[in-house]
Amino acid sequence: MSNVTIRPLRFTADVEGMRAFLETLGLRSRIESEHGGWVDMLTGRGMVALHDAASSSTGGQPGQTNLSFEADKIDELRDRLEQAGFVDATVFDEAYGRVLSVTGPDGVVIWVDERAEDMYGYKVHDARPDERWSVTPYLSGAEEQAWRRFFEGVGMDTPVRVGPSGSGFAVRLDLSTTEDLDEVNGRLDDYEVKRTASGLEIVDPDGQLVVVHG
């Protein structure tokens, strides 16, 4: 089975600011482009990628978060998705490597990058992720059962929270942790934070809400 990792993609006008914010929470940088427009960051379970919005070839806007993934063998993943009924799964080459594109539930186009072995043009860090942290995006305007079927086709447990359907589809960058939330909150003096019964609501450098669930 293909090893698939969820990796929300945040388009941002402030890559370094978002990187510093996520590192404060507990994420660790793994790979960054030498020109500084891309960083991907690890948790114990899942990843977050940061992309400079100004250099986006797809029109990504600052603060926009897309649902994406990384996988070891995207040809095997394409076959699995086709068997699950996602028949438009297509593999193609980009300048940075091989990519799978597929239309998921709610008409959302999902990209899955194949893990690259050639790191030319990138800086690789010795990332040691904090195992207490996980990436658990919140999908609003989503059809829950359809998304669960999609994740089964991908071959992974559903690592997302799903909000009410009926509104426009959107992805919020949520995280979960077993770290004490008071300790997390104590590191966030430079950010606007609201403590709730279930976690922390934080305004990130893009002005977007990020929720950390305890």
C-alpha positions in Angstrom: 0.0 0.0 0.0 1.2 3.5 -0.9 2.4 5.4 2.2 0.3 8.6 2.0 0.7 11.7 4.3 -1.8 14.5 4.5 -0.2 17.9 3.8 -2.3 21.0 3.8 -0.8 23.6 1.5 -1.0 27.2 2.7 -0.4 30.0 0.3 1.1 32.9 2.2 2.5 36.4 1.7 4.8 35.8 4.6 6.5 32.4 4.3 9.1 33.2 7.1 6.4 34.6 9.4 4.2 31.5 8.9 7.2 29.2 9.4 8.1 30.9 12.7 4.5 30.6 13.8 4.3 26.9 13.1 7.7 26.2 14.7 6.5 28.0 17.8 3.6 25.6 17.9 5.9 22.5 17.5 6.3 21.8 13.8 9.7 21.3 12.3 11.0 22.4 8.9 12.1 19.5 6.6 12.7 20.9 3.1 12.8 24.4 1.8 13.6 25.8 -1.6 16.8 27.7 -2.0 15.0 30.7 -3.3 12.8 30.7 -0.2 9.3 30.3 -1.7 8.5 26.9 -0.3 8.9 25.1 3.0 7.3 21.9 4.2 7.1 21.1 7.9 6.6 17.9 9.9 4.6 16.9 12.9 4.4 13.5 14.5 1.5 12.8 12.1 1.0 14.8 8.9 2.7 17.8 7.3 2.1 21.4 6.4 3.5 23.1 3.3 4.0 26.8 2.8 4.0 28.4 -0.6 4.8 32.0 -1.5 1.5 33.2 -2.9 3.1 35.8 -5.2 5.0 33.0 -7.1 2.0 30.6 -7.3 1.3 29.4 -10.8 -2.2 28.3 -9.8 -3.4 31.7 -8.5 -3.2 30.8 -4.8 -4.1 33.8 -2.6 -2.5 34.8 0.7 -4.3 32.9 3.5 -5.7 30.2 1.2 -5.3 26.6 2.4 -5.7 23.7 -0.1 -5.9 20.0 0.8 -3.0 18.1 -0.6 -0.9 15.0 0.1 2.5 13.4 -0.3 3.0 9.8 -1.2 5.8 7.3 -1.9 4.4 5.6 -5.0 1.8 7.6 -6.8 1.3 5.1 -9.6 0.0 2.6 -7.0 -2.1 5.3 -5.4 -3.6 6.2 -8.8 -4.7 2.5 -9.2 -6.2 2.5 -5.8 -8.2 5.7 -6.4 -9.4 4.3 -9.8 -10.7 1.2 -8.1 -12.5 3.3 -5.5 -14.3 5.2 -8.3 -12.1 8.2 -8.7 -11.5 7.5 -12.4 -9.8 10.8 -13.4 -6.7 10.2 -11.3 -3.8 11.2 -13.5 0.0 11.2 -13.0 2.1 13.8 -14.7 5.5 15.4 -14.4 6.2 18.9 -13.0 9.5 20.7 -12.8 9.8 19.7 -9.2 8.8 16.1 -9.6 5.9 13.7 -10.3 2.3 14.7 -9.3 -1.0 12.9 -9.1 -4.1 15.0 -9.8 -7.6 13.7 -8.9 -11.1 15.2 -8.4 -12.2 14.4 -4.9 -15.6 14.9 -3.3 -17.4 18.2 -3.7 -15.6 18.7 -7.0 -12.3 19.6 -5.2 -9.1 19.0 -7.2 -6.5 17.2 -5.1 -2.8 17.1 -5.8 -0.5 14.4 -4.4 3.3 15.0 -4.8 5.5 11.9 -5.1 8.3 12.0 -2.5 11.4 13.3 -4.3 14.8 11.7 -4.0 16.6 14.4 -6.0 16.9 17.4 -3.7 18.6 19.7 -6.2 17.5 23.3 -5.6 16.3 22.5 -2.0 17.8 22.6 1.5 17.1 19.5 3.6 16.9 19.8 7.4 17.3 17.1 10.0 13.7 17.5 11.1 12.8 15.7 14.3 9.1 16.1 14.6 7.3 16.4 17.9 5.3 13.2 18.1 2.7 14.9 20.3 1.5 17.0 17.3 -0.8 16.0 14.4 -2.2 17.8 11.4 -6.0 17.5 11.5 -7.5 20.0 8.9 -11.1 21.2 9.3 -13.2 20.8 6.1 -16.2 23.1 5.9 -18.9 22.7 3.3 -17.9 19.1 2.9 -19.9 15.9 2.4 -18.6 13.8 5.2 -19.4 10.3 3.9 -18.0 11.1 0.5 -14.7 12.3 2.0 -14.5 9.2 4.2 -14.8 7.1 1.0 -12.0 9.2 -0.6 -9.7 8.7 2.4 -10.4 4.9 2.3 -9.4 5.0 -1.4 -6.2 6.9 -0.5 -5.5 4.1 2.0 -5.4 6.1 5.2 -7.6 6.9 8.3 -9.6 10.1 8.0 -7.3 12.6 9.6 -9.7 15.5 9.3 -12.6 17.2 11.0 -15.7 17.8 8.8 -18.1 20.7 9.3 -21.6 21.1 8.0 -22.2 20.7 4.3 -24.1 23.1 2.2 -21.8 26.1 2.2 -18.7 26.6 0.0 -15.9 24.1 0.5 -13.0 25.5 2.5 -10.0 24.1 4.4 -8.9 25.4 7.8 -5.4 24.6 9.1 -6.2 22.8 12.4 -3.7 20.9 14.6 -4.1 18.4 17.4 -1.7 17.9 20.3 -1.3 15.9 23.5 1.1 18.7 24.8 -0.4 20.6 27.7 -2.3 23.6 26.2 -1.1 26.0 28.9 2.5 25.3 27.8 1.5 25.9 24.2 -0.3 29.1 25.1 2.7 30.3 27.0 4.8 30.3 23.8 2.3 32.4 21.9 2.7 35.9 23.4 3.3 37.4 20.0 -0.1 36.1 18.6 -3.8 36.7 19.3 -5.0 33.6 21.1 -8.4 32.7 22.6 -8.6 29.7 25.0 -11.8 27.6 24.6 -13.1 24.5 26.2 -11.6 22.3 23.5 -8.4 24.1 22.6 -6.7 27.3 21.4 -8.0 29.6 18.6 -5.1 31.5 17.2 -4.9 34.2 14.5 -1.9 33.3 12.3 0.4 35.8 10.4 -1.9 35.5 7.4 -4.8 36.7 9.5 -6.4 33.2 9.4 -7.8 31.2 12.2 -5.8 28.2 13.3 -7.4 25.9 15.9 -5.2 23.7 18.1 -7.2 20.9 19.7 -6.2 19.4 23.0 
